[in-house]
Amino acid sequence: MTNETAMEPADFWTNRPVLQKEQEIYDAVRKKLQSLHPDINKRSNRAEMEDVARKLDILRQGIFCFDSEEHTAVFSDYLMHFSRLRDTTPCERYLKSVDRRDADEITQRAYDALAGVRYTVLRMDESIAGFGVLCRDCFLGIRIFLMDRSLSQTTAGQIALATGVFPVKEWFMTTGAGLPLPAKKLDETLGELFKLAGLKFTPPVALSPADNSRLVLKVIKTINAAGIIENVRYQ
């Protein structure tokens, strides 16, 4: 899925009191999304799990072999949001099964976030300490604000992040399994990754669900092969 209506961030991120209120929403939505993971995972079957594990080189002689917690996180993220063995993702099937009529505001926001999930590469340009990072969304070619306390402590301008993102109000949050890329020569790197997936990197990127799934897989496998995932720690 893509969020083609994403806008340049308003100046809300310069206002600390406003950011603090938005961060409270972030915490509540993040907690709700985590609580939905078991139900989303129930929408996948063994065949899908094995298909993803095989594609990520995690399935060995019929056994799921995770080398680290980080490999598990990447596997789960791809399975829930980007695996399309049955033409739809487990997340899409979950959303079709829920009755939203009596859901509270935070749950509605969580559902909207799930419905708008997409994969992208974010170049982190300016850290807002304690809150998040102003990023360049390399796929859409726009600036976005990424709410994330941990990433707000990183050195902006030096790294980019390949990640799934959820849209929430005027800002975004990651799906939780981001992988770092060097910010230097980023367009060249993205061009090579798209080429590996049989695609051309021409922002703004609007991929079909099948092409998006194939691209995400190539990105994950390439970063994994480079050994970068071994230095990633999710919080």
C-alpha positions as CSV (number, residue, x, y, z in Angstrom):
1,M,0.0,0.0,0.0
2,T,1.1,3.6,-0.5
3,N,0.2,6.8,1.1
4,E,0.1,9.1,-1.9
5,T,-1.5,11.9,0.0
6,A,1.4,12.3,2.5
7,M,2.2,16.0,2.9
8,E,5.3,17.9,3.9
9,P,5.4,18.1,7.8
10,A,3.8,21.2,9.3
11,D,5.7,23.2,11.9
12,F,4.2,21.2,14.8
13,W,7.5,19.5,15.3
14,T,9.1,22.8,16.3
15,N,6.6,23.2,19.2
16,R,7.7,21.1,22.2
17,P,4.3,21.1,24.0
18,V,2.6,19.9,20.8
19,L,5.2,17.3,20.3
20,Q,4.7,16.0,23.8
21,K,1.0,15.5,23.2
22,E,1.7,13.8,19.8
23,Q,4.2,11.5,21.5
24,E,1.5,10.4,24.0
25,I,-0.6,9.4,21.0
26,Y,2.5,7.6,19.5
27,D,3.0,5.6,22.7
28,A,-0.7,4.6,22.8
29,V,-0.9,3.7,19.1
30,R,2.4,1.7,19.3
31,K,1.1,-0.2,22.3
32,K,-2.1,-1.0,20.6
33,L,-0.3,-2.1,17.4
34,Q,1.9,-4.5,19.4
35,S,-1.2,-5.9,21.1
36,L,-2.7,-6.7,17.6
37,H,0.3,-8.7,16.4
38,P,-0.9,-12.1,17.7
39,D,-4.2,-11.7,15.9
40,I,-2.5,-10.5,12.7
41,N,-0.2,-13.5,12.8
42,K,-3.1,-15.8,13.1
43,R,-4.1,-14.8,9.5
44,S,-1.0,-16.4,8.1
45,N,-0.6,-20.2,7.6
46,R,2.4,-22.5,7.7
47,A,2.8,-22.3,3.9
48,E,3.2,-18.5,4.1
49,M,5.6,-18.7,7.0
50,E,7.8,-21.3,5.3
51,D,7.7,-19.3,2.0
52,V,9.0,-16.2,3.8
53,A,11.6,-18.1,5.8
54,R,12.8,-19.8,2.6
55,K,13.1,-16.5,0.8
56,L,15.0,-15.0,3.8
57,D,17.3,-18.0,4.0
58,I,15.9,-18.8,7.5
59,L,14.4,-22.2,6.6
60,R,17.0,-25.0,6.8
61,Q,15.9,-28.6,6.3
62,G,12.3,-27.6,7.2
63,I,13.4,-25.9,10.4
64,F,13.1,-22.2,11.2
65,C,16.5,-21.0,12.2
66,F,16.8,-17.5,13.6
67,D,20.3,-16.3,14.3
68,S,19.2,-13.4,16.5
69,E,16.2,-11.5,17.8
70,E,16.8,-9.0,15.0
71,H,16.3,-11.8,12.3
72,T,13.0,-12.7,14.0
73,A,11.8,-9.1,13.9
74,V,12.6,-8.8,10.2
75,F,10.9,-12.1,9.5
76,S,7.7,-11.1,11.4
77,D,7.6,-7.7,9.8
78,Y,7.9,-9.0,6.3
79,L,5.4,-11.8,6.9
80,M,2.7,-9.5,8.4
81,H,2.9,-6.5,6.0
82,F,4.6,-7.5,2.8
83,S,4.2,-11.2,2.1
84,R,1.7,-11.8,-0.7
85,L,1.8,-15.6,-1.3
86,R,-2.0,-15.6,-1.1
87,D,-2.3,-12.3,-3.0
88,T,-3.1,-10.4,0.2
89,T,-1.0,-9.9,3.3
90,P,-1.9,-11.3,6.8
91,C,-2.4,-7.6,7.8
92,E,-4.9,-7.0,5.0
93,R,-6.8,-10.1,5.9
94,Y,-6.9,-9.1,9.5
95,L,-8.3,-5.7,8.7
96,K,-11.1,-7.2,6.7
97,S,-12.1,-9.3,9.7
98,V,-12.5,-6.5,12.3
99,D,-15.6,-4.5,13.1
100,R,-14.5,-0.9,13.5
101,R,-17.8,0.5,14.5
102,D,-17.2,0.4,18.3
103,A,-13.5,0.9,18.3
104,D,-12.1,3.7,20.4
105,E,-10.0,6.6,19.0
106,I,-6.6,4.9,19.5
107,T,-7.7,1.6,18.1
108,Q,-9.1,3.4,15.0
109,R,-5.7,5.1,14.6
110,A,-4.0,1.7,14.8
111,Y,-6.3,0.3,12.2
112,D,-5.7,3.3,9.9
113,A,-1.9,2.9,10.5
114,L,-2.1,-0.8,9.5
115,A,-4.2,0.1,6.4
116,G,-1.6,2.7,5.3
117,V,1.6,0.7,5.9
118,R,4.2,0.9,3.2
119,Y,7.9,0.3,2.7
120,T,10.4,3.1,2.0
121,V,13.9,4.4,2.6
122,L,14.2,7.4,4.9
123,R,17.3,9.7,4.9
124,M,17.5,11.1,8.4
125,D,18.3,14.8,8.1
126,E,17.6,16.5,11.4
127,S,17.2,15.0,14.9
128,I,14.7,16.4,17.3
129,A,16.1,15.1,20.6
130,G,13.8,13.0,22.6
131,F,11.1,12.9,19.9
132,G,12.1,11.8,16.4
133,V,13.8,12.7,13.2
134,L,12.9,14.9,10.2
135,C,13.5,12.6,7.2
136,R,13.5,12.7,3.5
137,D,11.2,9.9,2.2
138,C,13.3,8.7,-0.8
139,F,10.4,6.9,-2.4
140,L,7.9,9.7,-2.3
141,G,10.4,12.5,-2.6
142,I,9.0,14.5,0.4
143,R,10.0,15.4,3.9
144,I,8.3,13.5,6.8
145,F,8.5,13.6,10.5
146,L,9.3,10.2,12.1
147,M,8.3,9.9,15.7
148,D,10.9,7.7,17.4
149,R,12.8,8.4,20.7
150,S,15.6,6.0,20.0
151,L,16.3,7.3,16.4
152,S,16.3,10.9,17.7
153,Q,19.6,10.1,19.4
154,T,21.3,9.1,16.1
155,T,23.5,11.4,14.1
156,A,21.3,12.8,11.4
157,G,22.7,13.1,7.9
158,Q,24.9,10.0,8.1
159,I,22.5,7.1,7.8
160,A,19.3,6.2,6.1
161,L,16.8,3.6,7.2
162,A,15.0,1.0,5.0
163,T,11.8,0.3,6.9
164,G,8.1,-0.1,6.8
165,V,6.3,3.0,8.1
166,F,2.8,3.6,9.5
167,P,1.1,6.9,8.8
168,V,-0.3,8.5,12.0
169,K,-1.8,12.0,11.8
170,E,0.9,14.4,10.4
171,W,3.8,12.0,11.3
172,F,4.9,8.5,10.8
173,M,6.3,5.6,12.9
174,T,8.3,2.6,11.8
175,T,6.9,-0.9,11.8
176,G,9.7,-1.8,14.2
177,A,12.2,-3.6,12.0
178,G,14.3,-0.9,10.2
179,L,17.6,-1.7,8.6
180,P,20.4,1.0,8.1
181,L,21.9,2.0,4.8
182,P,24.7,4.5,4.3
183,A,23.4,8.0,3.4
184,K,26.4,8.6,1.1
185,K,25.5,7.9,-2.6
186,L,22.0,6.8,-1.4
187,D,20.3,7.3,-4.8
188,E,23.0,5.1,-6.4
189,T,22.4,2.5,-3.8
190,L,18.7,2.6,-4.3
191,G,19.1,2.4,-8.0
192,E,21.1,-0.8,-7.6
193,L,18.5,-2.3,-5.1
194,F,15.6,-1.6,-7.5
195,K,17.6,-3.1,-10.4
196,L,18.1,-6.3,-8.4
197,A,14.3,-6.5,-8.1
198,G,13.8,-5.9,-11.8
199,L,12.6,-2.3,-11.2
200,K,13.7,1.2,-11.9
201,F,14.2,3.8,-9.2
202,T,12.2,6.8,-10.4
203,P,10.7,8.9,-7.5
204,P,8.0,9.3,-6.7
205,V,7.8,5.6,-6.4
206,A,4.4,3.9,-7.0
207,L,4.8,0.2,-7.0
208,S,2.2,-2.5,-7.4
209,P,1.7,-4.7,-4.3
210,A,3.6,-7.5,-6.0
211,D,6.5,-5.3,-7.1
212,N,6.6,-3.8,-3.6
213,S,6.8,-7.2,-2.0
214,R,9.6,-8.3,-4.3
215,L,11.6,-5.0,-3.7
216,V,11.3,-5.3,0.1
217,L,12.6,-8.9,-0.1
218,K,15.6,-7.8,-2.2
219,V,16.4,-4.9,0.2
220,I,16.3,-7.2,3.3
221,K,18.3,-9.9,1.7
222,T,21.0,-7.5,0.4
223,I,21.4,-5.8,3.8
224,N,21.4,-9.1,5.5
225,A,24.1,-10.5,3.2
226,A,26.2,-7.5,4.0
227,G,26.1,-8.4,7.7
228,I,24.6,-5.1,8.7
229,I,21.7,-6.7,10.5
230,E,24.1,-8.2,13.0
231,N,24.8,-4.7,14.4
232,V,21.1,-3.7,14.6
233,R,19.3,-3.7,18.0
234,Y,15.6,-3.0,18.3
235,Q,14.2,-1.3,21.3
